[in-house]
Amino acid sequence: MTYELIILNKATGQSWDVAPQIQKATYTTNRTGSPGTLKFTLNASGLSFFEGDPVRFSVDGQLIFLGWVFTKSRDRYAIIEVTCYDQLRYLKASASYCFVGRTAGEIITEIAQDFQLSVGRLDDTGYPIPSLIMEEKSCLDIISTAIQRTLLATGKLYTFFDDGGALSLREAGSMTAPGVVGTGSLLLDYTYKTDIDQQTYNSIKLARPNEETGRADVFQAVDSGNIGRWGLLQLYQTVDESLNNAQAASQAQAMLSYYNRRWRTLKVSSLGLLGVRAGQMLFMDVPSLGDISLHQLVLLEKVTHTFEHDVHTMDFEVQELGG
């Protein structure tokens, strides 16, 4: 494998390809809530770079990561551990926004303009969110909430990520990772878990403030069958008062449809495939996986690539395997 890891000193314009000085690099992406992260360790002798300097990492000519240095940790032997993030890191800035009748893509566009960030492909979700009011929240949380609202309303899952320096919003079903991972292909190890502990709810209560009565209007959706199986697992949330009765009731039912399930989580170690990132669909073939046989596309929640000399491996997490 051929590596290229370029660090540019913005102050001087000088750049270095430090790949020959690095024994190991890891690149991690999550489907929601955090920026892409590149970590590596190198001997800093003869190098001079600082926080905020750009970093570009490529493998066999394929761009893997484009971002900036955020953290450096140095020991007495001039060995530096470096942490870099992509453009999504700048969306950790806190802000307050009020959006009415705007799609997730339109919300991303406005926030990106306010923070002078580059925008690439933004798929049209076709769903104007009736009202999204968030105060003193991170921009990443605001965008994540817009995407979650879109999922609950449309049943379509979208992935928000930095695509080589441009903010992108893509429907997950349209992004298929290359290759197949399974018992006869690339798979090294896995751990399979089922639970109703983390985000399973069989009763949804939504409270809408009512200024006229001084009390909250409550909209509820329940599955009495699963309450009998698992006990009462309730989620209570406050919704915007601008929602009408039909919208509030529909949101409660949509949330029940999403959360009222036994969750399956699969953590996998495998040989690496370039181009695989969280938010994509990957085909997996693992017969007799506990209570199911896995032969389908799965959604990648988290992916970590490890590049060490000529060995490329990846660890990834899959959720929503059905049922």
N, C-alpha and C positions, 0 to 999 in steps of 0.2 A: 504494500500500500504506500502511496505517496501522500505525504502530509504537507500542508502549507499553513502556517499560523503567523499572520502579519500583524505587528503592532506598530501604529503610527504615532509618533510624538507630534501633537498638533502645534506645539510652540515652535519647534525647530523644523518641522517638515521631514525629519529623518524617520525611516522605517526599518524594521528588522523582520526577517523570517526566523522566528525562534523555534520552529518545529524540531530542528536537530538537537536542541537543548532540552526537550521535553520528553520524559519517559512515559507519562500518562496524562490523558485529557478526558474529561467527562462532559457530556452535553445532555441537559435535561429539559424536557418540555412537559407541561401539564395542560390538560384540556381547558381548565378554567382557573382563574384567580391568581396567576403568577406569570412572570416573564420567563422566556427561555434563558437558561443559565449555562455558561461555559466555565469550567474550572480546570486549572492546570498549574503545575509546579515547574519552575525552571531555575537555572543558575543565572543570576542577574549580573554577573561580571561583564562590564563593558556596555551595559544597557542603561538607558535613562528614559523611563516612561512614567506617566502619572495617571491619577484618577481622571476619568473623562476622556482618555485617549481611545481612539477607535481600534477595534480588533476584528480581524476576518480570519475564519478557519475553514479550510477546504480539505477534502479527502479525494484523491484520484481526480482532481479537477472539478469536483462537485462542491458547491458552496453549502456548508453545514450551518455556519453561524456568522452573523454580523451584529456587532454590538459595541459596548464600551466597558472599559475597566472601572469597577466600582470599589473593589477591595484588594489591598495588597498586605500580605503578612510576611515579614522577613526574619530569618534567624541569623545567628552570628557568622554562618558560613556563606552568607549572601544567597541562600536559597529562598525564593519568593513563591508563596502561594497566591495565585491570582484568581479573583472571581469577577466574571463579566456578565452583563445582562443585555438583552435586546431592548428594542424600543418600548415594549410594554412596561418596563421599569418606571418610565416617566409618568405612567398613568397611576402610579401609587400616590400622586399628589391629591390632596383633599380639595373638595369643592362642593358647591350646592347648585343643583339644577332643578328646573321645573319643565318637563316636557309634556305636551298635550297633543295626542294624535300623531305621534312620530314613530317611524319604524326604527328598529335597532340600528340599521345602517345609517339613517339620518342622525341618530343620536351620536354614533361614533364619529361621523363627519364633523359635527359641531364641536365636540370635545377635542378632536384632533386639531381643528383650526385654532381653538383657544390656546392649545399648548404647543402649537407650531410643530406638529408631528406629521410625517408623511403617510399618505393613505394610498392603498392599492385597490385590489378587487373587493368590493362589498356587495355580496349577493342581496337581492331584494327579497325580504322575507314576506312581503305582501300583507303584513299585519301592522297597522298603526296602533301602537299601545295607547289606550284611552287616556291614561294619566300616569306619569312617573315623576314623583316629587321626592327628592333625596337631598338632605341637608348635611353638610360637613361629613361626607363620605368620600372614600377614594374613588377616583374616576374609574378605576378598574372594577370596583364593586358596583358602580352605577351601570356600567356596560354589562357586567355579568348579570345583574338583575333584569336588564332589558332583554337579554338573551333567554333567561329563565322564563320571563313572562311570555315571550314568544313561543317557547316550547310548550308551556301549559295551554296556550290558546290554540296552537296550530298542530301540535304533535310533532313538529319538525325541530330537529336539533341542529344548532349552528355552532361553529367553532370560530373563536376570535383569536388571532395570532399574528405575530410579526413574520411576514414572508420576505426575507432578505432585505429588510429595511423599510417595508411598507405594511401598514396595518391592514389586515384582511379579515373578512367575515365570509365564511363558506359553509354551506350546508354539509354536514358530516357525511351524509350518504353519497355526496359527489366526490369525496376524497378517499380513494382507495390506495393503501400502501402497496408497494411492490412485494412480490414473493408470497410464500406460504410458510407458516410456522406450524409444526406438528410433530408427532412421534417419529415420522420418517423424514423430517426436514427441519434441520436447524435447532430443534428443541433440546435444551440441556436439562432443565428442571422446572417444576411448577408447584404452587401451593393453591389449593382450591378451597374457598370458604363460602358457606351459606349463612345468612343471618336475617333477623328481623329487629336488630338492635340499633343500627345507626340512623337509618332514615326511612323506616317503615311506619306508616300511619294508616289506620283503617277508619279514622274519624277526623274530618276536617271542619273546623269552626272558623269562620271569617267574621270579624266584627267591623262594621262600618259606622263611624261616628255620625250621630244625628243631632245637629244643633237645635232643632226644634223641640225635641223631647228631652235633650240632655242625657240621653242614654244611647247605647250602641245597638244598631240593628244586627242581628246574628243570622248568618246563613250557614247551613250545615249540610254536609254530605257524609254518609256513613255506609259501611259494609257490615251488616249485622252477622253475616256468615263468618267473616274473618275475625270479628270481635269474639265470636264464640270459640274460634280456633286458637287465637293468640292472646285474648284479653284486649282491653281497650287501650289502643295506642293513638293518642289524640294530638293533633297539631292545631294550635290556636294562633291566629295572626290578625292584625289590624290592616284593613285595606283602605284605599283612598275613598273619601266621602263623595267624590265625583262619580263613582260607579253607580249605575242604576241597579234595580233589583235583579233584572235578568243577567246583567254582566257579573254581579257579585255571585249569584247562584251558579252561573256557568263556570266561574273561576274556581269555586269550591269543588264542583264536580270534576273539573280538569285536574285539580291537585290530587283528588282522591284516586283518579285513574293512574296518575304517575307514581304516587307514594305507596299505594295499597298493594304491596308485593313482598315476597321474600327475595332478598337481594343475593345475587351470586357474584363473587369476586374471584378473579383468577390472577395470580402473580406469576410471571413467567421469566425465566432466564433462557436466553438463546444466543446463537451466533448472530452477528449483526447484519442488518440490511440498511444500506445508505438510503436516505430519504424518508425513513419512517419517523413520524412525530405524533405526539398526542393530538387527539381530535380526528385522526384518520380512521378508516375502517381497514382491518387486516383480516385476511382469511386464515382461520385456524382449523386444524384437523387433529383432534385428540379424542379417540374412541374411549368409551367407558370412563368418562370423567365423573366419577361419583354417581350422581343420580341422572346424568345426561350424557349423551355422546355429542361432542362438539365437532361440527362440520359446517362452518358458517363464517360469515363476516362478523367481526366483533369490533366494538368501539374502544379505541385506546384512550385510557384516562391519563396515564403517565408513562413516559418513555425516557430511559436513561441509556445513552450510548457511552461505552467505554472504549477508548482507543489506547492500546498499550503495545508499543513496538508494532509488529505486523498483525496483531490480534485485535479483532473488532467484535465485541459482544454487546448485547443489549438486555436490559431488564425492563419489563413493562407490566402495566396493570390494566386489567380488563374488567368492566362491570356490565350489568344489564345483559346477562346471558339468557334472559327469559324467565318467566314463571315467578 
